[in-house]
């Protein structure tokens, strides 16, 4: 079957428009749709989150307090995606306990930005560090060698589970260089983390059967410099303590 040719541009990717008595050429909508499809294929979002959107994010219907709290978070993420790139801070940082829906929201925001025509890539934090480290091996593949450059230069970088790696001097230096570079060049960073931070309103201690336990802080895992730059460039969203999102989805 022959491919359908766009009725507006005739397959050229450009259309002629009239403005104030002058003719001009601009990209046709079909070209943007084609680019978006390509970007969606390349964004490396895991299969589990391929369909994640803000519209299908589940709010807890049986808990009014949690419903309002998560609804507020959803509104904040929606506003970020809608207003991008015209934002004072180009990044978004979602902080909260495991299972609160951070990754779903982060991917949903990323997909909206890609639909706007921005190139975006999903990276699991630990996997990215492993790929960057592997890139130093002369026998590594080209994708490993390009991982660090992609983390620096891609228009929108999503780092999932930030800080989920034992801290070493190399890890701290690498993460600091990525975050600092992106901050200095106003390149968007969407990140999620399970780690605590004293400035987000979440507790830095938790009560366990054995007593009070001090939680690991974000700055302890990525370094104080990277943490400072991260807060400088990102809208920080604290996820409320709610029922595990994966359990909630499993009931639907």
C-alpha positions as CSV (number, residue, x, y, z in Angstrom):
1,X,0.0,0.0,0.0
2,X,1.3,3.4,-0.9
3,X,2.0,5.8,1.9
4,X,-0.5,8.6,2.3
5,X,0.9,12.0,1.2
6,X,0.1,15.0,3.4
7,X,-2.7,17.0,1.8
8,X,-1.3,20.2,3.2
9,X,2.3,20.2,2.1
10,X,2.3,17.4,-0.5
11,X,5.0,15.5,1.3
12,X,7.5,18.4,1.3
13,X,7.3,19.0,5.1
14,X,6.7,22.7,4.4
15,X,3.6,24.8,3.9
16,X,3.1,28.4,2.7
17,X,1.4,30.8,5.0
18,X,0.4,34.4,4.5
19,X,1.2,37.0,7.2
20,X,0.5,40.7,6.7
21,X,0.4,40.4,3.0
22,X,3.7,38.4,2.8
23,X,4.2,34.8,2.0
24,X,6.4,32.6,4.2
25,X,7.3,29.0,4.6
26,X,6.9,27.1,7.9
27,X,7.2,23.5,8.9
28,X,4.1,21.5,8.3
29,X,2.4,19.7,11.2
30,X,3.1,16.4,9.5
31,X,6.9,17.1,9.9
32,X,6.5,17.7,13.6
33,X,4.5,14.5,14.0
34,X,7.1,12.5,12.1
35,X,9.9,14.0,14.3
36,X,7.9,13.3,17.4
37,X,7.5,9.6,16.4
38,X,11.2,9.3,15.9
39,X,12.0,11.0,19.2
40,X,9.6,8.7,21.0
41,X,11.3,5.7,19.6
42,X,14.7,6.9,20.7
43,X,13.9,8.1,24.2
44,X,14.7,4.8,25.9
45,X,11.7,4.8,28.2
46,X,11.3,1.2,29.7
47,X,8.4,-0.9,28.4
48,X,6.7,-0.7,31.8
49,X,6.2,3.1,31.4
50,X,5.6,3.3,27.6
51,X,2.0,4.4,28.1
52,X,2.5,6.6,31.2
53,X,0.7,9.9,30.9
54,X,-0.7,12.5,33.2
55,X,-4.2,11.5,32.2
56,X,-3.8,7.9,33.4
57,X,-2.0,8.7,36.7
58,X,-4.2,7.1,39.3
59,X,-5.3,9.1,42.3
60,X,-6.4,7.3,45.5
61,X,-10.2,7.5,45.5
62,X,-10.6,6.0,49.0
63,X,-8.4,8.5,50.8
64,X,-9.5,12.2,50.5
65,X,-6.3,13.5,52.1
66,X,-4.0,11.5,49.8
67,X,-6.2,12.4,46.8
68,X,-5.8,16.1,47.4
69,X,-2.1,15.8,48.1
70,X,-1.3,13.8,45.0
71,X,-3.7,15.9,43.0
72,X,-1.7,19.0,43.9
73,X,1.5,17.2,42.7
74,X,-0.2,16.2,39.5
75,X,-1.2,19.8,38.9
76,X,2.4,21.0,39.5
77,X,3.8,18.5,37.0
78,X,1.1,19.3,34.5
79,X,2.0,23.0,34.8
80,X,5.7,22.3,34.3
81,X,5.1,20.3,31.1
82,X,2.6,22.9,29.8
83,X,4.8,25.9,30.4
84,X,8.1,24.4,29.2
85,X,10.4,25.8,28.0
86,X,9.3,29.2,29.3
87,X,10.2,28.4,32.9
88,X,12.5,30.1,35.3
89,X,13.9,26.7,36.3
90,X,14.1,24.2,33.4
91,X,14.2,21.1,35.6
92,X,11.9,19.0,37.7
93,X,12.9,17.0,40.8
94,X,10.5,14.5,42.3
95,X,11.4,13.4,45.9
96,X,9.6,10.8,47.8
97,X,9.3,7.2,49.1
98,X,9.5,4.2,46.8
99,X,6.1,3.5,45.2
100,X,4.6,7.0,45.2
101,X,4.4,7.3,41.4
102,X,7.5,9.4,40.8
103,X,8.7,7.6,37.7
104,X,5.2,7.5,36.1
105,X,4.9,11.3,36.5
106,X,8.5,11.9,35.3
107,X,8.0,9.8,32.2
108,X,4.6,11.5,31.5
109,X,6.3,14.9,31.7
110,X,9.1,13.7,29.4
111,X,6.7,12.4,26.8
112,X,4.8,15.7,26.7
113,X,8.1,17.6,26.1
114,X,9.0,15.1,23.3
115,X,5.6,15.7,21.8
116,X,6.5,19.4,21.7
117,X,9.5,18.5,19.6
118,X,12.3,18.4,22.2
119,X,14.7,15.5,22.2
120,X,14.6,13.5,25.5
121,X,16.2,10.4,26.9
122,X,15.4,8.3,29.9
123,X,18.3,6.9,31.9
124,X,18.2,4.8,35.1
125,X,20.8,6.5,37.2
126,X,22.8,3.4,38.1
127,X,22.7,2.1,34.5
128,X,23.9,5.5,33.2
129,X,26.9,5.4,35.5
130,X,27.7,1.8,34.5
131,X,27.6,2.8,30.8
132,X,29.8,5.9,31.4
133,X,32.3,3.8,33.3
134,X,32.2,1.1,30.5
135,X,32.9,3.8,28.0
136,X,36.4,4.2,29.3
137,X,37.2,0.7,28.1
138,X,38.8,0.9,24.6
139,X,36.9,-2.2,23.6
140,X,33.5,-0.8,24.6
141,X,30.8,-0.1,22.0
142,X,30.1,3.3,20.6
143,X,26.8,3.6,22.6
144,X,28.8,3.3,25.9
145,X,31.3,5.9,24.8
146,X,28.5,8.3,23.8
147,X,26.5,7.8,27.1
148,X,28.3,10.6,28.9
149,X,28.1,13.1,26.0
150,X,24.3,12.3,25.7
151,X,23.8,12.9,29.4
152,X,25.4,16.4,28.9
153,X,23.9,17.5,25.6
154,X,20.4,15.9,25.1
155,X,17.7,18.6,25.4
156,X,15.8,16.8,28.2
157,X,17.5,14.2,30.4
158,X,15.4,12.1,32.7
159,X,17.4,10.5,35.6
160,X,15.4,7.9,37.4
161,X,16.3,6.9,41.0
162,X,19.0,9.6,41.4
163,X,21.5,8.6,44.1
164,X,20.8,4.9,43.9
165,X,24.5,4.0,43.8
166,X,27.2,3.7,46.4
167,X,29.1,7.0,46.7
168,X,32.7,7.1,45.4
169,X,34.8,10.0,44.4
170,X,34.3,9.0,40.8
171,X,30.5,8.9,41.1
172,X,30.4,12.2,42.9
173,X,32.6,13.9,40.3
174,X,30.7,12.4,37.3
175,X,27.3,13.4,38.7
176,X,28.5,16.9,39.6
177,X,29.9,17.4,36.1
178,X,26.6,16.3,34.4
179,X,24.3,18.4,36.7
180,X,26.6,21.5,36.6
181,X,26.9,21.4,32.8
182,X,23.2,21.1,32.4
183,X,22.5,23.8,34.9
184,X,25.0,26.2,33.3
185,X,23.6,25.6,29.8
186,X,19.9,25.6,31.0
187,X,19.3,22.1,29.7
188,X,16.3,20.5,31.3
189,X,16.8,17.7,33.8
190,X,13.9,15.7,35.2
191,X,14.9,13.5,38.1
192,X,13.4,11.2,40.7
193,X,14.9,10.1,44.0
194,X,13.9,8.1,47.1
195,X,16.5,9.9,49.2
196,X,15.7,12.4,51.9
197,X,16.5,16.1,51.9
198,X,16.1,18.4,54.9
199,X,14.8,21.3,52.7
200,X,11.9,19.4,51.2
201,X,9.7,19.1,54.2
202,X,10.2,15.3,54.3
203,X,11.5,13.6,57.4
204,X,15.2,12.7,57.5
205,X,14.6,10.1,60.2
206,X,12.2,7.1,60.4
207,X,11.0,5.1,63.4
208,X,11.7,1.4,63.1
209,X,11.1,-1.5,65.5
210,X,14.7,-1.2,66.5
211,X,14.3,2.6,67.2
212,X,14.9,5.8,65.3
213,X,17.0,5.4,62.1
214,X,18.6,8.3,60.2
215,X,17.8,8.2,56.5
216,X,20.4,8.6,53.8
217,X,20.4,12.1,52.5
218,X,20.6,13.1,48.8
219,X,23.7,15.2,49.3
220,X,25.5,12.2,50.8
221,X,25.0,10.2,47.6
222,X,25.6,12.8,44.9
223,X,27.7,15.3,46.8
224,X,26.8,18.8,48.2
225,X,27.8,20.6,45.0
226,X,25.6,18.5,42.7
227,X,22.7,18.8,45.2
228,X,23.1,22.6,45.3
229,X,23.0,22.9,41.5
230,X,20.1,20.4,41.3
231,X,18.0,22.6,43.6
232,X,19.1,25.7,41.7
233,X,17.9,24.4,38.4
234,X,14.8,22.3,39.3
235,X,11.3,22.8,40.5
236,X,11.4,20.5,43.6
237,X,8.2,18.5,44.3
238,X,7.9,16.5,47.5
239,X,5.7,13.4,47.0
240,X,3.2,12.8,49.8
241,X,3.3,9.5,51.8
242,X,0.6,7.4,50.2
243,X,-0.2,3.8,49.4
244,X,2.3,2.1,47.1
245,X,1.4,3.3,43.6
246,X,2.2,-0.1,42.0
247,X,-0.3,-1.8,44.4
248,X,-2.9,0.9,43.5
249,X,-2.5,0.3,39.8
250,X,-2.7,-3.5,40.3
251,X,-6.2,-3.1,41.6
252,X,-7.3,-1.4,38.3
